Amino acid sequence: MPRSRFRTALRAAAVALTLSSVALWPVVAARAETAPEPHRGTELVLRALSLLGVNYKFGGNSPDTGLDCSGLVRHVFREAAGMVLPRRAEEISRTGETIDTSQLRPGDLVFYNTLRRTFSHVGIYIGNGQFVHAPSRGGGVRVEQMSESYWSKRFNGARRVLADGLGLGWVGGADNPAAAAAGSPTGGPPGGGGSTPTRGAPVAGGGLAGAGMMLPLTGTLLPGGDNPAGLPPSH
């Protein structure tokens, strides 16, 4: 084929390819606009897992200086969902809606009695029967199995603060009159800011499966019994 004809054919092919790309662009853009947003619970879980290993600090609100259990939950919900939750675990237990353990999905909250007070500890459910929390012992934010004896004996219930990707109303601790008037779901006394003994030891590797998703996990827990050392909660 003469060189001039080859160049002409090449230009025609380039023009055709450009036109086909332009024609397809509205379809691609429309699909992008209508694609469903990822479940907000996934964002909460990813944010919580990014804080694994952060030091425990009683009353702590910042990953830079340390977090307690409610400080961890508040930080995660503020950063991942733009929600401001109350300060204490017991106050957080008044937000959202009560759910059964069979309904748990990533991003829900699980509550425990670790200080001989109901709802004195809170963690974030991440799927596969696990939750992430900030215990007072064990080196920092970590993952636990809900089925472990220590935790199953102290389980107080679960709440869902996010439903269908949206927050269940406005929450703001003492400034929220509805939350203040509601009281504890079980009538228990007010709980602390979040302090609890820790079970297990972290090991590297592993994965996390829950609600149809697979997430990286930098630490998990070895199975263990019920607080064999009998360690009291520390503050």
C-alpha positions as CSV (number, residue, x, y, z in Angstrom):
1,M,0.0,0.0,0.0
2,P,1.4,3.5,-0.9
3,R,2.5,5.5,2.1
4,S,-0.1,8.2,1.5
5,R,-2.9,5.7,1.5
6,F,-1.6,4.1,4.7
7,R,-1.5,7.5,6.4
8,T,-5.1,8.2,5.3
9,A,-6.3,4.9,6.6
10,L,-4.5,5.5,9.9
11,R,-6.1,8.9,10.3
12,A,-9.6,7.5,9.6
13,A,-9.1,4.7,12.2
14,A,-8.1,7.3,14.8
15,V,-11.1,9.5,14.0
16,A,-13.4,6.4,14.3
17,L,-11.9,5.4,17.6
18,T,-12.3,8.9,19.0
19,L,-15.9,9.1,17.9
20,S,-16.7,5.7,19.4
21,S,-15.1,6.8,22.7
22,V,-17.2,10.0,22.7
23,A,-20.4,8.1,22.0
24,L,-19.7,5.7,24.9
25,W,-18.8,8.4,27.4
26,P,-22.4,9.4,28.3
27,V,-23.1,5.7,29.1
28,V,-20.0,5.4,31.3
29,A,-20.8,8.7,33.1
30,A,-24.4,7.6,33.6
31,R,-23.3,4.3,35.2
32,A,-20.9,6.2,37.4
33,E,-23.6,8.5,38.6
34,T,-26.1,5.8,39.4
35,A,-23.6,3.4,41.0
36,P,-24.6,2.7,44.6
37,E,-22.5,4.3,47.3
38,P,-20.5,1.8,49.5
39,H,-22.3,0.9,52.7
40,R,-21.3,3.4,55.4
41,G,-20.7,0.6,57.8
42,T,-17.7,-0.5,55.6
43,E,-16.2,3.0,56.0
44,L,-16.6,2.8,59.8
45,V,-14.9,-0.6,59.8
46,L,-12.0,0.5,57.6
47,R,-11.5,3.6,59.8
48,A,-11.6,1.5,63.0
49,L,-9.1,-1.0,61.6
50,S,-6.7,1.8,60.6
51,L,-6.4,2.6,64.3
52,L,-5.3,-0.9,65.4
53,G,-2.4,-0.6,67.9
54,V,-3.2,3.0,69.0
55,N,-2.4,3.3,72.7
56,Y,-5.1,3.2,75.3
57,K,-5.7,6.4,77.3
58,F,-8.5,6.8,79.8
59,G,-10.6,9.8,78.6
60,G,-8.6,9.9,75.4
61,N,-10.1,11.3,72.2
62,S,-7.2,11.5,69.7
63,P,-5.2,8.7,68.0
64,D,-2.2,10.9,68.5
65,T,-2.4,10.9,72.3
66,G,-4.5,7.7,72.9
67,L,-8.1,6.5,73.0
68,D,-10.4,4.9,75.4
69,C,-13.4,2.7,74.2
70,S,-15.9,5.6,73.7
71,G,-13.2,7.9,72.4
72,L,-12.4,5.3,69.7
73,V,-16.1,5.0,68.7
74,R,-16.6,8.8,68.7
75,H,-13.5,9.3,66.6
76,V,-14.5,6.7,64.0
77,F,-18.1,7.9,63.6
78,R,-16.9,11.5,63.4
79,E,-14.3,10.8,60.7
80,A,-16.1,8.2,58.7
81,A,-19.8,9.3,59.0
82,G,-19.6,13.0,60.2
83,M,-21.6,12.1,63.3
84,V,-20.9,13.4,66.8
85,L,-21.8,10.8,69.4
86,P,-22.0,11.3,73.2
87,R,-18.8,11.0,75.3
88,R,-19.5,8.0,77.5
89,A,-20.3,4.4,76.5
90,E,-23.5,4.4,78.6
91,E,-24.7,7.6,76.8
92,I,-23.8,6.1,73.4
93,S,-26.0,3.1,74.3
94,R,-29.0,5.4,74.1
95,T,-28.5,6.3,70.5
96,G,-29.7,4.6,67.4
97,E,-31.9,1.5,67.6
98,T,-31.6,-1.8,69.5
99,I,-30.9,-4.8,67.3
100,D,-30.5,-8.6,67.9
101,T,-27.2,-10.2,67.5
102,S,-28.5,-12.1,64.5
103,Q,-29.0,-8.7,62.8
104,L,-25.5,-7.5,63.4
105,R,-23.6,-6.0,60.4
106,P,-20.3,-4.2,60.2
107,G,-20.5,-0.7,61.7
108,D,-23.0,-1.6,64.5
109,L,-22.0,-1.1,68.1
110,V,-21.7,-3.8,70.8
111,F,-21.8,-3.1,74.5
112,Y,-20.4,-4.8,77.6
113,N,-20.5,-4.7,81.3
114,T,-16.8,-4.6,82.3
115,L,-17.0,-2.3,85.3
116,R,-19.9,-4.0,87.1
117,R,-22.1,-1.4,85.4
118,T,-24.2,-2.0,82.3
119,F,-23.0,-0.5,79.1
120,S,-19.7,0.5,80.6
121,H,-17.7,-0.6,77.5
122,V,-18.4,-0.3,73.7
123,G,-16.9,-1.6,70.5
124,I,-17.5,-1.6,66.8
125,Y,-18.7,-4.8,65.1
126,I,-16.6,-5.6,62.1
127,G,-18.2,-8.8,60.9
128,N,-17.4,-12.5,61.4
129,G,-18.3,-12.4,65.1
130,Q,-15.5,-9.9,65.8
131,F,-15.4,-6.3,67.2
132,V,-12.7,-3.7,67.4
133,H,-12.3,-1.7,70.6
134,A,-9.9,0.2,72.9
135,P,-9.3,-1.9,76.0
136,S,-7.3,-0.6,79.0
137,R,-4.9,-3.5,78.8
138,G,-3.2,-5.2,76.0
139,G,-1.2,-2.5,74.2
140,G,-4.0,-0.6,72.4
141,V,-6.8,-0.8,70.0
142,R,-7.4,-4.4,69.0
143,V,-9.8,-7.0,67.7
144,E,-11.7,-9.5,69.9
145,Q,-14.0,-12.4,69.3
146,M,-17.5,-11.9,70.7
147,S,-17.7,-15.7,71.4
148,E,-14.8,-15.6,73.8
149,S,-16.0,-16.5,77.3
150,Y,-15.0,-13.2,78.9
151,W,-17.0,-11.2,76.4
152,S,-20.0,-13.4,76.0
153,K,-20.6,-13.3,79.7
154,R,-20.5,-9.6,79.8
155,F,-22.5,-8.8,76.6
156,N,-25.2,-6.1,77.2
157,G,-26.6,-5.8,73.7
158,A,-26.1,-4.1,70.3
159,R,-27.2,-0.9,68.7
160,R,-27.4,0.4,65.2
161,V,-26.6,4.1,64.8
162,L,-26.4,4.0,61.0
163,A,-29.3,2.6,59.0
164,D,-29.3,2.3,55.2
165,G,-26.2,4.6,55.1
166,L,-27.9,7.3,57.1
167,G,-27.6,8.4,60.7
168,L,-30.6,7.6,63.0
169,G,-31.3,11.1,64.1
170,W,-29.1,13.7,65.7
171,V,-27.0,12.7,68.7
172,G,-24.9,14.9,70.9
173,G,-24.6,13.7,74.4
174,A,-25.9,15.9,77.2
175,D,-26.9,18.5,74.7
176,N,-29.4,16.1,73.2
177,P,-32.6,16.3,75.3
178,A,-34.1,13.2,73.6
179,A,-31.1,11.1,74.6
180,A,-31.0,12.6,78.1
181,A,-34.7,11.8,78.6
182,A,-34.5,8.3,77.2
183,G,-32.3,6.9,80.0
184,S,-30.5,3.6,79.8
185,P,-32.2,0.9,77.8
186,T,-32.1,-1.4,80.7
187,G,-32.3,1.1,83.5
188,G,-28.8,0.5,84.5
189,P,-26.7,3.1,86.3
190,P,-24.4,5.4,84.2
191,G,-21.3,3.8,82.9
192,G,-17.7,5.1,82.8
193,G,-15.8,6.5,79.9
194,G,-14.6,3.1,78.8
195,S,-12.2,0.9,80.6
196,T,-11.9,-2.9,80.6
197,P,-9.4,-5.7,81.0
198,T,-8.2,-7.3,77.8
199,R,-8.2,-10.9,76.7
200,G,-5.8,-12.5,74.2
201,A,-2.6,-11.4,72.4
202,P,-2.2,-10.0,68.9
203,V,-0.7,-12.1,66.1
204,A,0.2,-11.0,62.6
205,G,-1.7,-11.8,59.4
206,G,-5.2,-13.1,58.8
207,G,-8.2,-11.6,57.2
208,L,-11.7,-10.4,58.1
209,A,-14.8,-11.6,56.3
210,G,-18.3,-10.1,57.0
211,A,-21.4,-9.0,55.1
212,G,-19.9,-10.0,51.8
213,M,-16.6,-8.2,52.1
214,M,-13.0,-9.1,52.7
215,L,-10.9,-6.7,54.6
216,P,-7.2,-6.7,55.5
217,L,-6.5,-7.4,59.1
218,T,-3.2,-6.5,60.7
219,G,-3.9,-8.3,63.9
220,T,-6.3,-10.8,65.4
221,L,-6.5,-12.6,68.7
222,L,-5.5,-16.0,69.9
223,P,-8.4,-17.8,71.6
224,G,-8.4,-17.7,75.3
225,G,-10.4,-18.4,78.4
226,D,-12.1,-16.1,80.9
227,N,-9.6,-13.6,82.2
228,P,-7.3,-16.3,83.7
229,A,-5.2,-13.7,85.5
230,G,-8.2,-12.1,87.1
231,L,-7.0,-8.7,86.2
232,P,-9.2,-5.8,87.5
233,P,-10.1,-2.9,85.2
234,S,-7.5,-0.2,85.1
235,H,-8.1,3.5,84.3
